[in-house]
């Protein structure tokens, strides 16, 4: 959960900063998809390294949605 919180805060900061500097805004649907993909990639990379502590993370992530 800490990683997800950090990811959300960073993504919102990045979006706000981009808008201030004239970049086109990202829709909320695109932002949610980006966050979801980043979390899935993070969980997958941990699982590939053989860390057994996070075996149920992917199931919990999909179960929470």
PQR file of N, CA, C, O and H, with PARSE charges and radii, in Angstrom:
ATOM      1  N   UNK A   1       0.817  -1.196   0.000 -0.4000 1.5000
ATOM      2  CA  UNK A   1       0.000   0.000   0.000 -0.0000 2.0000
ATOM      3  C   UNK A   1       0.863   1.263   0.000  0.5500 1.7000
ATOM      4  O   UNK A   1       0.488   2.285  -0.576 -0.5500 1.4000
ATOM      5  N   UNK A   2       2.021   1.176   0.653 -0.4000 1.5000
ATOM      6  CA  UNK A   2       2.894   2.350   0.694 -0.0000 2.0000
ATOM      7  C   UNK A   2       3.370   2.712  -0.708  0.5500 1.7000
ATOM      8  O   UNK A   2       3.438   3.890  -1.060 -0.5500 1.4000
ATOM      9  H   UNK A   2       2.325   0.347   1.121  0.4000 1.0000
ATOM     10  N   UNK A   3       3.702   1.688  -1.514 -0.4000 1.5000
ATOM     11  CA  UNK A   3       4.143   1.947  -2.878 -0.0000 2.0000
ATOM     12  C   UNK A   3       3.028   2.610  -3.687  0.5500 1.7000
ATOM     13  O   UNK A   3       3.287   3.551  -4.437 -0.5500 1.4000
ATOM     14  H   UNK A   3       3.647   0.731  -1.228  0.4000 1.0000
ATOM     15  N   UNK A   4       1.815   2.138  -3.543 -0.4000 1.5000
ATOM     16  CA  UNK A   4       0.682   2.707  -4.281 -0.0000 2.0000
ATOM     17  C   UNK A   4       0.481   4.163  -3.870  0.5500 1.7000
ATOM     18  O   UNK A   4       0.252   5.023  -4.721 -0.5500 1.4000
ATOM     19  H   UNK A   4       1.605   1.374  -2.934  0.4000 1.0000
ATOM     20  N   UNK A   5       0.565   4.440  -2.580 -0.4000 1.5000
ATOM     21  CA  UNK A   5       0.422   5.817  -2.106 -0.0000 2.0000
ATOM     22  C   UNK A   5       1.502   6.717  -2.707  0.5500 1.7000
ATOM     23  O   UNK A   5       1.207   7.810  -3.191 -0.5500 1.4000
ATOM     24  H   UNK A   5       0.751   3.742  -1.888  0.4000 1.0000
ATOM     25  N   UNK A   6       2.743   6.257  -2.674 -0.4000 1.5000
ATOM     26  CA  UNK A   6       3.842   7.038  -3.243 -0.0000 2.0000
ATOM     27  C   UNK A   6       3.652   7.251  -4.732  0.5500 1.7000
ATOM     28  O   UNK A   6       3.928   8.334  -5.248 -0.5500 1.4000
ATOM     29  H   UNK A   6       2.982   5.369  -2.281  0.4000 1.0000
ATOM     30  N   UNK A   7       3.183   6.228  -5.422 -0.4000 1.5000
ATOM     31  CA  UNK A   7       2.950   6.314  -6.858 -0.0000 2.0000
ATOM     32  C   UNK A   7       1.868   7.337  -7.188  0.5500 1.7000
ATOM     33  O   UNK A   7       2.014   8.116  -8.129 -0.5500 1.4000
ATOM     34  H   UNK A   7       2.958   5.348  -5.002  0.4000 1.0000
ATOM     35  N   UNK A   8       0.789   7.336  -6.420 -0.4000 1.5000
ATOM     36  CA  UNK A   8      -0.298   8.286  -6.646 -0.0000 2.0000
ATOM     37  C   UNK A   8       0.168   9.713  -6.391  0.5500 1.7000
ATOM     38  O   UNK A   8      -0.099  10.607  -7.194 -0.5500 1.4000
ATOM     39  H   UNK A   8       0.670   6.703  -5.655  0.4000 1.0000
ATOM     40  N   UNK A   9       0.862   9.931  -5.280 -0.4000 1.5000
ATOM     41  CA  UNK A   9       1.344  11.282  -4.964 -0.0000 2.0000
ATOM     42  C   UNK A   9       2.297  11.775  -6.050  0.5500 1.7000
ATOM     43  O   UNK A   9       2.190  12.918  -6.493 -0.5500 1.4000
ATOM     44  H   UNK A   9       1.079   9.204  -4.628  0.4000 1.0000
ATOM     45  N   UNK A  10       3.218  10.932  -6.478 -0.4000 1.5000
ATOM     46  CA  UNK A  10       4.167  11.334  -7.516 -0.0000 2.0000
ATOM     47  C   UNK A  10       3.462  11.615  -8.839  0.5500 1.7000
ATOM     48  O   UNK A  10       3.786  12.588  -9.520 -0.5500 1.4000
ATOM     49  H   UNK A  10       3.306  10.003  -6.119  0.4000 1.0000
ATOM     50  N   UNK A  11       2.510  10.776  -9.204 -0.4000 1.5000
ATOM     51  CA  UNK A  11       1.803  10.968 -10.473 -0.0000 2.0000
ATOM     52  C   UNK A  11       0.983  12.249 -10.473  0.5500 1.7000
ATOM     53  O   UNK A  11       0.933  12.959 -11.477 -0.5500 1.4000
ATOM     54  H   UNK A  11       2.248   9.986  -8.651  0.4000 1.0000
ATOM     55  N   UNK A  12       0.336  12.546  -9.341 -0.4000 1.5000
ATOM     56  CA  UNK A  12      -0.427  13.788  -9.259 -0.0000 2.0000
ATOM     57  C   UNK A  12       0.488  15.003  -9.294  0.5500 1.7000
ATOM     58  O   UNK A  12       0.168  16.007  -9.930 -0.5500 1.4000
ATOM     59  H   UNK A  12       0.377  11.969  -8.525  0.4000 1.0000
ATOM     60  N   UNK A  13       1.619  14.915  -8.617 -0.4000 1.5000
ATOM     61  CA  UNK A  13       2.588  16.017  -8.658 -0.0000 2.0000
ATOM     62  C   UNK A  13       3.080  16.226 -10.086  0.5500 1.7000
ATOM     63  O   UNK A  13       3.166  17.359 -10.560 -0.5500 1.4000
ATOM     64  H   UNK A  13       1.879  14.100  -8.100  0.4000 1.0000
ATOM     65  N   UNK A  14       3.402  15.129 -10.768 -0.4000 1.5000
ATOM     66  CA  UNK A  14       3.901  15.213 -12.137 -0.0000 2.0000
ATOM     67  C   UNK A  14       2.851  15.816 -13.067  0.5500 1.7000
ATOM     68  O   UNK A  14       3.181  16.632 -13.928 -0.5500 1.4000
ATOM     69  H   UNK A  14       3.332  14.209 -10.382  0.4000 1.0000
ATOM     70  N   UNK A  15       1.599  15.424 -12.901 -0.4000 1.5000
ATOM     71  CA  UNK A  15       0.515  15.967 -13.725 -0.0000 2.0000
ATOM     72  C   UNK A  15       0.328  17.462 -13.463  0.5500 1.7000
ATOM     73  O   UNK A  15       0.180  18.246 -14.401 -0.5500 1.4000
ATOM     74  H   UNK A  15       1.330  14.761 -12.201  0.4000 1.0000
ATOM     75  N   UNK A  16       0.335  17.852 -12.203 -0.4000 1.5000
ATOM     76  CA  UNK A  16       0.187  19.265 -11.855 -0.0000 2.0000
ATOM     77  C   UNK A  16       1.343  20.083 -12.413  0.5500 1.7000
ATOM     78  O   UNK A  16       1.138  21.165 -12.963 -0.5500 1.4000
ATOM     79  H   UNK A  16       0.455  17.215 -11.441  0.4000 1.0000
ATOM     80  N   UNK A  17       2.548  19.569 -12.271 -0.4000 1.5000
ATOM     81  CA  UNK A  17       3.723  20.261 -12.778 -0.0000 2.0000
ATOM     82  C   UNK A  17       3.667  20.382 -14.309  0.5500 1.7000
ATOM     83  O   UNK A  17       4.018  21.422 -14.867 -0.5500 1.4000
ATOM     84  H   UNK A  17       2.715  18.690 -11.824  0.4000 1.0000
ATOM     85  N   UNK A  18       3.231  19.326 -14.971 -0.4000 1.5000
ATOM     86  CA  UNK A  18       3.106  19.366 -16.425 -0.0000 2.0000
ATOM     87  C   UNK A  18       2.101  20.403 -16.891  0.5500 1.7000
ATOM     88  O   UNK A  18       2.341  21.105 -17.873 -0.5500 1.4000
ATOM     89  H   UNK A  18       2.946  18.481 -14.518  0.4000 1.0000
ATOM     90  N   UNK A  19       0.979  20.504 -16.196 -0.4000 1.5000
ATOM     91  CA  UNK A  19      -0.034  21.510 -16.559 -0.0000 2.0000
ATOM     92  C   UNK A  19       0.501  22.926 -16.371  0.5500 1.7000
ATOM     93  O   UNK A  19       0.218  23.816 -17.172 -0.5500 1.4000
ATOM     94  H   UNK A  19       0.784  19.933 -15.398  0.4000 1.0000
ATOM     95  N   UNK A  20       1.273  23.126 -15.311 -0.4000 1.5000
ATOM     96  CA  UNK A  20       1.842  24.458 -15.068 -0.0000 2.0000
ATOM     97  C   UNK A  20       2.832  24.863 -16.152  0.5500 1.7000
ATOM     98  O   UNK A  20       3.020  26.050 -16.419 -0.5500 1.4000
ATOM     99  H   UNK A  20       1.503  22.402 -14.660  0.4000 1.0000
ATOM    100  N   UNK A  21       3.452  23.888 -16.764 -0.4000 1.5000
ATOM    101  CA  UNK A  21       4.455  24.173 -17.792 -0.0000 2.0000
ATOM    102  C   UNK A  21       3.914  23.989 -19.202  0.5500 1.7000
ATOM    103  O   UNK A  21       4.688  23.879 -20.153 -0.5500 1.4000
ATOM    104  H   UNK A  21       3.299  22.924 -16.547  0.4000 1.0000
ATOM    105  N   UNK A  22       2.595  23.956 -19.345 -0.4000 1.5000
ATOM    106  CA  UNK A  22       1.975  23.992 -20.658 -0.0000 2.0000
ATOM    107  C   UNK A  22       1.777  22.658 -21.353  0.5500 1.7000
ATOM    108  O   UNK A  22       1.415  22.644 -22.530 -0.5500 1.4000
ATOM    109  H   UNK A  22       1.967  24.047 -18.573  0.4000 1.0000
ATOM    110  N   UNK A  23       1.995  21.551 -20.690 -0.4000 1.5000
ATOM    111  CA  UNK A  23       1.743  20.251 -21.307 -0.0000 2.0000
ATOM    112  C   UNK A  23       0.245  19.975 -21.304  0.5500 1.7000
ATOM    113  O   UNK A  23      -0.468  20.445 -20.418 -0.5500 1.4000
ATOM    114  H   UNK A  23       2.289  21.562 -19.734  0.4000 1.0000
ATOM    115  N   UNK A  24      -0.232  19.228 -22.273 -0.4000 1.5000
ATOM    116  CA  UNK A  24      -1.671  18.919 -22.288 -0.0000 2.0000
ATOM    117  C   UNK A  24      -2.041  18.025 -21.110  0.5500 1.7000
ATOM    118  O   UNK A  24      -1.268  17.148 -20.726 -0.5500 1.4000
ATOM    119  H   UNK A  24       0.348  18.846 -22.993  0.4000 1.0000
ATOM    120  N   UNK A  25      -3.216  18.244 -20.538 -0.4000 1.5000
ATOM    121  CA  UNK A  25      -3.620  17.445 -19.371 -0.0000 2.0000
ATOM    122  C   UNK A  25      -3.941  15.998 -19.758  0.5500 1.7000
ATOM    123  O   UNK A  25      -4.348  15.709 -20.883 -0.5500 1.4000
ATOM    124  H   UNK A  25      -3.844  18.957 -20.850  0.4000 1.0000
ATOM    125  N   UNK A  26      -3.745  15.112 -18.803 -0.4000 1.5000
ATOM    126  CA  UNK A  26      -4.081  13.705 -18.967 -0.0000 2.0000
ATOM    127  C   UNK A  26      -5.443  13.488 -18.317  0.5500 1.7000
ATOM    128  O   UNK A  26      -5.686  13.971 -17.210 -0.5500 1.4000
ATOM    129  H   UNK A  26      -3.414  15.346 -17.888  0.4000 1.0000
ATOM    130  N   UNK A  27      -6.325  12.771 -18.992 -0.4000 1.5000
ATOM    131  CA  UNK A  27      -7.652  12.530 -18.421 -0.0000 2.0000
ATOM    132  C   UNK A  27      -7.537  11.612 -17.210  0.5500 1.7000
ATOM    133  O   UNK A  27      -6.543  10.907 -17.037 -0.5500 1.4000
ATOM    134  H   UNK A  27      -6.128  12.379 -19.891  0.4000 1.0000
ATOM    135  N   UNK A  28      -8.559  11.635 -16.386 -0.4000 1.5000
ATOM    136  CA  UNK A  28      -8.546  10.806 -15.178 -0.0000 2.0000
ATOM    137  C   UNK A  28      -8.525   9.320 -15.533  0.5500 1.7000
ATOM    138  O   UNK A  28      -7.906   8.527 -14.825 -0.5500 1.4000
ATOM    139  H   UNK A  28      -9.366  12.208 -16.526  0.4000 1.0000
ATOM    140  N   UNK A  29      -9.188   8.938 -16.612 -0.4000 1.5000
ATOM    141  CA  UNK A  29      -9.198   7.535 -17.042 -0.0000 2.0000
ATOM    142  C   UNK A  29      -7.789   7.109 -17.459  0.5500 1.7000
ATOM    143  O   UNK A  29      -7.346   6.016 -17.106 -0.5500 1.4000
ATOM    144  H   UNK A  29      -9.692   9.582 -17.188  0.4000 1.0000
ATOM    145  N   UNK A  30      -7.091   7.952 -18.198 -0.4000 1.5000
ATOM    146  CA  UNK A  30      -5.725   7.638 -18.612 -0.0000 2.0000
ATOM    147  C   UNK A  30      -4.796   7.547 -17.400  0.5500 1.7000
ATOM    148  O   UNK A  30      -3.922   6.682 -17.345 -0.5500 1.4000
ATOM    149  H   UNK A  30      -7.451   8.840 -18.484  0.4000 1.0000
ATOM    150  N   UNK A  31      -4.987   8.435 -16.438 -0.4000 1.5000
ATOM    151  CA  UNK A  31      -4.152   8.431 -15.238 -0.0000 2.0000
ATOM    152  C   UNK A  31      -4.372   7.159 -14.422  0.5500 1.7000
ATOM    153  O   UNK A  31      -3.414   6.573 -13.918 -0.5500 1.4000
ATOM    154  H   UNK A  31      -5.697   9.138 -16.482  0.4000 1.0000
ATOM    155  N   UNK A  32      -5.608   6.735 -14.293 -0.4000 1.5000
ATOM    156  CA  UNK A  32      -5.916   5.501 -13.560 -0.0000 2.0000
ATOM    157  C   UNK A  32      -5.317   4.297 -14.272  0.5500 1.7000
ATOM    158  O   UNK A  32      -4.760   3.412 -13.623 -0.5500 1.4000
ATOM    159  H   UNK A  32      -6.386   7.211 -14.703  0.4000 1.0000
ATOM    160  N   UNK A  33      -5.422   4.249 -15.597 -0.4000 1.5000
ATOM    161  CA  UNK A  33      -4.822   3.146 -16.355 -0.0000 2.0000
ATOM    162  C   UNK A  33      -3.308   3.120 -16.190  0.5500 1.7000
ATOM    163  O   UNK A  33      -2.713   2.052 -16.048 -0.5500 1.4000
ATOM    164  H   UNK A  33      -5.874   4.968 -16.125  0.4000 1.0000
ATOM    165  N   UNK A  34      -2.687   4.294 -16.210 -0.4000 1.5000
ATOM    166  CA  UNK A  34      -1.240   4.389 -16.034 -0.0000 2.0000
ATOM    167  C   UNK A  34      -0.830   3.886 -14.653  0.5500 1.7000
ATOM    168  O   UNK A  34       0.127   3.121 -14.531 -0.5500 1.4000
ATOM    169  H   UNK A  34      -3.170   5.161 -16.326  0.4000 1.0000
ATOM    170  N   UNK A  35      -1.546   4.308 -13.618 -0.4000 1.5000
ATOM    171  CA  UNK A  35      -1.244   3.866 -12.256 -0.0000 2.0000
ATOM    172  C   UNK A  35      -1.429   2.359 -12.119  0.5500 1.7000
ATOM    173  O   UNK A  35      -0.600   1.684 -11.508 -0.5500 1.4000
ATOM    174  H   UNK A  35      -2.324   4.929 -13.717  0.4000 1.0000
ATOM    175  N   UNK A  36      -2.508   1.831 -12.681 -0.4000 1.5000
ATOM    176  CA  UNK A  36      -2.765   0.396 -12.613 -0.0000 2.0000
ATOM    177  C   UNK A  36      -1.647  -0.388 -13.288  0.5500 1.7000
ATOM    178  O   UNK A  36      -1.176  -1.392 -12.756 -0.5500 1.4000
ATOM    179  H   UNK A  36      -3.181   2.380 -13.177  0.4000 1.0000
ATOM    180  N   UNK A  37      -1.232   0.069 -14.446 -0.4000 1.5000
ATOM    181  CA  UNK A  37      -0.168  -0.624 -15.175 -0.0000 2.0000
ATOM    182  C   UNK A  37       1.153  -0.566 -14.408  0.5500 1.7000
ATOM    183  O   UNK A  37       1.893  -1.550 -14.373 -0.5500 1.4000
ATOM    184  H   UNK A  37      -1.615   0.885 -14.878  0.4000 1.0000
ATOM    185  N   UNK A  38       1.450   0.568 -13.801 -0.4000 1.5000
ATOM    186  CA  UNK A  38       2.688   0.691 -13.043 -0.0000 2.0000
ATOM    187  C   UNK A  38       2.697  -0.235 -11.831  0.5500 1.7000
ATOM    188  O   UNK A  38       3.728  -0.829 -11.516 -0.5500 1.4000
ATOM    189  H   UNK A  38       0.849   1.367 -13.829  0.4000 1.0000
ATOM    190  N   UNK A  39       1.562  -0.363 -11.150 -0.4000 1.5000
ATOM    191  CA  UNK A  39       1.491  -1.263  -9.997 -0.0000 2.0000
ATOM    192  C   UNK A  39       1.642  -2.708 -10.457  0.5500 1.7000
ATOM    193  O   UNK A  39       2.371  -3.482  -9.837 -0.5500 1.4000
ATOM    194  H   UNK A  39       0.724   0.120 -11.406  0.4000 1.0000
ATOM    195  N   UNK A  40       0.956  -3.082 -11.547 -0.4000 1.5000
ATOM    196  CA  UNK A  40       1.079  -4.454 -12.046 -0.0000 2.0000
ATOM    197  C   UNK A  40       2.508  -4.765 -12.473  0.5500 1.7000
ATOM    198  O   UNK A  40       3.005  -5.860 -12.212 -0.5500 1.4000
ATOM    199  H   UNK A  40       0.364  -2.454 -12.052  0.4000 1.0000
ATOM    200  N   UNK A  41       3.172  -3.818 -13.124 -0.4000 1.5000
ATOM    201  CA  UNK A  41       4.563  -4.024 -13.526 -0.0000 2.0000
ATOM    202  C   UNK A  41       5.475  -4.171 -12.311  0.5500 1.7000
ATOM    203  O   UNK A  41       6.388  -4.996 -12.321 -0.5500 1.4000
ATOM    204  H   UNK A  41       2.768  -2.928 -13.336  0.4000 1.0000
ATOM    205  N   UNK A  42       5.237  -3.381 -11.269 -0.4000 1.5000
ATOM    206  CA  UNK A  42       6.043  -3.457 -10.053 -0.0000 2.0000
ATOM    207  C   UNK A  42       5.881  -4.815  -9.392  0.5500 1.7000
ATOM    208  O   UNK A  42       6.868  -5.435  -8.996 -0.5500 1.4000
ATOM    209  H   UNK A  42       4.495  -2.711 -11.262  0.4000 1.0000
ATOM    210  N   UNK A  43       4.633  -5.284  -9.268 -0.4000 1.5000
ATOM    211  CA  UNK A  43       4.382  -6.585  -8.652 -0.0000 2.0000
ATOM    212  C   UNK A  43       5.011  -7.696  -9.483  0.5500 1.7000
ATOM    213  O   UNK A  43       5.616  -8.620  -8.938 -0.5500 1.4000
ATOM    214  H   UNK A  43       3.831  -4.780  -9.589  0.4000 1.0000
ATOM    215  N   UNK A  44       4.870  -7.605 -10.793 -0.4000 1.5000
ATOM    216  CA  UNK A  44       5.446  -8.626 -11.671 -0.0000 2.0000
ATOM    217  C   UNK A  44       6.965  -8.676 -11.559  0.5500 1.7000
ATOM    218  O   UNK A  44       7.550  -9.758 -11.556 -0.5500 1.4000
ATOM    219  H   UNK A  44       4.379  -6.855 -11.236  0.4000 1.0000
ATOM    220  N   UNK A  45       7.603  -7.521 -11.469 -0.4000 1.5000
ATOM    221  CA  UNK A  45       9.062  -7.502 -11.375 -0.0000 2.0000
ATOM    222  C   UNK A  45       9.541  -8.101 -10.052  0.5500 1.7000
ATOM    223  O   UNK A  45      10.580  -8.760 -10.011 -0.5500 1.4000
ATOM    224  H   UNK A  45       7.128  -6.641 -11.472  0.4000 1.0000
ATOM    225  N   UNK A  46       8.796  -7.878  -8.981 -0.4000 1.5000
ATOM    226  CA  UNK A  46       9.160  -8.465  -7.693 -0.0000 2.0000
ATOM    227  C   UNK A  46       8.998  -9.980  -7.740  0.5500 1.7000
ATOM    228  O   UNK A  46       9.850 -10.718  -7.246 -0.5500 1.4000
ATOM    229  H   UNK A  46       7.952  -7.343  -9.014  0.4000 1.0000
ATOM    230  N   UNK A  47       7.906 -10.436  -8.332 -0.4000 1.5000
ATOM    231  CA  UNK A  47       7.653 -11.875  -8.420 -0.0000 2.0000
ATOM    232  C   UNK A  47       8.713 -12.571  -9.261  0.5500 1.7000
ATOM    233  O   UNK A  47       9.088 -13.704  -8.960 -0.5500 1.4000
ATOM    234  H   UNK A  47       7.213  -9.837  -8.733  0.4000 1.0000
ATOM    235  N   UNK A  48       9.202 -11.915 -10.311 -0.4000 1.5000
ATOM    236  CA  UNK A  48      10.234 -12.506 -11.165 -0.0000 2.0000
ATOM    237  C   UNK A  48      11.561 -12.664 -10.435  0.5500 1.7000
ATOM    238  O   UNK A  48      12.348 -13.552 -10.765 -0.5500 1.4000
ATOM    239  H   UNK A  48       8.897 -10.995 -10.555  0.4000 1.0000
ATOM    240  N   UNK A  49      11.813 -11.819  -9.456 -0.4000 1.5000
ATOM    241  CA  UNK A  49      13.052 -11.916  -8.690 -0.0000 2.0000
ATOM    242  C   UNK A  49      12.974 -12.971  -7.594  0.5500 1.7000
ATOM    243  O   UNK A  49      13.950 -13.197  -6.878 -0.5500 1.4000
ATOM    244  H   UNK A  49      11.173 -11.098  -9.189  0.4000 1.0000
ATOM    245  N   UNK A  50      11.822 -13.615  -7.461 -0.4000 1.5000
ATOM    246  CA  UNK A  50      11.690 -14.717  -6.523 -0.0000 2.0000
ATOM    247  C   UNK A  50      11.404 -14.329  -5.088  0.5500 1.7000
ATOM    248  O   UNK A  50      11.597 -15.142  -4.184 -0.5500 1.4000
ATOM    249  H   UNK A  50      11.030 -13.431  -8.043  0.4000 1.0000
ATOM    250  N   UNK A  51      10.949 -13.111  -4.856 -0.4000 1.5000
ATOM    251  CA  UNK A  51      10.626 -12.684  -3.505 -0.0000 2.0000
ATOM    252  C   UNK A  51       9.261 -13.259  -3.132  0.5500 1.7000
ATOM    253  O   UNK A  51       8.239 -12.793  -3.636 -0.5500 1.4000
ATOM    254  H   UNK A  51      10.792 -12.451  -5.590  0.4000 1.0000
ATOM    255  N   UNK A  52       9.232 -14.249  -2.273 -0.4000 1.5000
ATOM    256  CA  UNK A  52       8.012 -14.951  -1.926 -0.0000 2.0000
ATOM    257  C   UNK A  52       7.051 -14.183  -1.039  0.5500 1.7000
ATOM    258  O   UNK A  52       5.903 -14.595  -0.871 -0.5500 1.4000
ATOM    259  H   UNK A  52      10.062 -14.628  -1.864  0.4000 1.0000
ATOM    260  N   UNK A  53       7.501 -13.074  -0.471 -0.4000 1.5000
ATOM    261  CA  UNK A  53       6.636 -12.302   0.422 -0.0000 2.0000
ATOM    262  C   UNK A  53       5.462 -11.668  -0.315  0.5500 1.7000
ATOM    263  O   UNK A  53       4.440 -11.352   0.293 -0.5500 1.4000
ATOM    264  H   UNK A  53       8.434 -12.740  -0.608  0.4000 1.0000
ATOM    265  N   UNK A  54       5.609 -11.484  -1.617 -0.4000 1.5000
ATOM    266  CA  UNK A  54       4.588 -10.768  -2.380 -0.0000 2.0000
ATOM    267  C   UNK A  54       3.819 -11.677  -3.321  0.5500 1.7000
ATOM    268  O   UNK A  54       3.307 -11.215  -4.341 -0.5500 1.4000
ATOM    269  H   UNK A  54       6.440 -11.741  -2.110  0.4000 1.0000
ATOM    270  N   UNK A  55       3.729 -12.965  -2.999 -0.4000 1.5000
ATOM    271  CA  UNK A  55       3.040 -13.913  -3.873 -0.0000 2.0000
ATOM    272  C   UNK A  55       1.561 -13.569  -4.062  0.5500 1.7000
ATOM    273  O   UNK A  55       1.030 -13.746  -5.158 -0.5500 1.4000
ATOM    274  H   UNK A  55       4.145 -13.340  -2.170  0.4000 1.0000
ATOM    275  N   UNK A  56       0.901 -13.093  -3.039 -0.4000 1.5000
ATOM    276  CA  UNK A  56      -0.526 -12.794  -3.139 -0.0000 2.0000
ATOM    277  C   UNK A  56      -0.855 -11.375  -3.546  0.5500 1.7000
ATOM    278  O   UNK A  56      -2.027 -11.002  -3.598 -0.5500 1.4000
ATOM    279  H   UNK A  56       1.332 -12.950  -2.149  0.4000 1.0000
ATOM    280  N   UNK A  57       0.162 -10.574  -3.837 -0.4000 1.5000
ATOM    281  CA  UNK A  57      -0.079  -9.163  -4.155 -0.0000 2.0000
ATOM    282  C   UNK A  57      -0.938  -8.969  -5.398  0.5500 1.7000
ATOM    283  O   UNK A  57      -1.858  -8.151  -5.395 -0.5500 1.4000
ATOM    284  H   UNK A  57       1.114 -10.876  -3.795  0.4000 1.0000
ATOM    285  N   UNK A  58      -0.646  -9.713  -6.455 -0.4000 1.5000
ATOM    286  CA  UNK A  58      -1.394  -9.529  -7.693 -0.0000 2.0000
ATOM    287  C   UNK A  58      -2.864  -9.889  -7.472  0.5500 1.7000
ATOM    288  O   UNK A  58      -3.751  -9.187  -7.958 -0.5500 1.4000
ATOM    289  H   UNK A  58       0.101 -10.378  -6.457  0.4000 1.0000
ATOM    290  N   UNK A  59      -3.129 -10.972  -6.745 -0.4000 1.5000
ATOM    291  CA  UNK A  59      -4.514 -11.365  -6.470 -0.0000 2.0000
ATOM    292  C   UNK A  59      -5.211 -10.289  -5.617  0.5500 1.7000
ATOM    293  O   UNK A  59      -6.374  -9.966  -5.859 -0.5500 1.4000
ATOM    294  H   UNK A  59      -2.409 -11.542  -6.350  0.4000 1.0000
ATOM    295  N   UNK A  60      -4.512  -9.745  -4.638 -0.4000 1.5000
ATOM    296  CA  UNK A  60      -5.108  -8.696  -3.802 -0.0000 2.0000
ATOM    297  C   UNK A  60      -5.359  -7.437  -4.616  0.5500 1.7000
ATOM    298  O   UNK A  60      -6.376  -6.767  -4.435 -0.5500 1.4000
ATOM    299  H   UNK A  60      -3.567 -10.007  -4.441  0.4000 1.0000
ATOM    300  N   UNK A  61      -4.426  -7.112  -5.517 -0.4000 1.5000
ATOM    301  CA  UNK A  61      -4.590  -5.910  -6.330 -0.0000 2.0000
ATOM    302  C   UNK A  61      -5.815  -6.024  -7.226  0.5500 1.7000
ATOM    303  O   UNK A  61      -6.606  -5.085  -7.323 -0.5500 1.4000
ATOM    304  H   UNK A  61      -3.600  -7.655  -5.663  0.4000 1.0000
ATOM    305  N   UNK A  62      -5.977  -7.179  -7.885 -0.4000 1.5000
ATOM    306  CA  UNK A  62      -7.149  -7.362  -8.747 -0.0000 2.0000
ATOM    307  C   UNK A  62      -8.426  -7.505  -7.912  0.5500 1.7000
ATOM    308  O   UNK A  62      -9.499  -7.099  -8.358 -0.5500 1.4000
ATOM    309  H   UNK A  62      -5.335  -7.941  -7.807  0.4000 1.0000
ATOM    310  N   UNK A  63      -8.324  -8.068  -6.724 -0.4000 1.5000
ATOM    311  CA  UNK A  63      -9.486  -8.219  -5.859 -0.0000 2.0000
ATOM    312  C   UNK A  63      -9.985  -6.902  -5.304  0.5500 1.7000
ATOM    313  O   UNK A  63     -11.167  -6.773  -4.985 -0.5500 1.4000
ATOM    314  H   UNK A  63      -7.452  -8.397  -6.362  0.4000 1.0000
ATOM    315  N   UNK A  64      -9.104  -5.923  -5.183 -0.4000 1.5000
ATOM    316  CA  UNK A  64      -9.486  -4.632  -4.628 -0.0000 2.0000
ATOM    317  C   UNK A  64     -10.141  -3.718  -5.657  0.5500 1.7000
ATOM    318  O   UNK A  64     -10.695  -2.676  -5.306 -0.5500 1.4000
ATOM    319  H   UNK A  64      -8.144  -6.028  -5.442  0.4000 1.0000
ATOM    320  N   UNK A  65     -10.079  -4.104  -6.905 -0.4000 1.5000
ATOM    321  CA  UNK A  65     -10.626  -3.252  -7.957 -0.0000 2.0000
ATOM    322  C   UNK A  65     -12.020  -3.594  -8.245  0.5500 1.7000
ATOM    323  O   UNK A  65     -12.641  -2.974  -9.108 -0.5500 1.4000
ATOM    324  H   UNK A  65      -9.629  -4.950  -7.190  0.4000 1.0000
TER
END
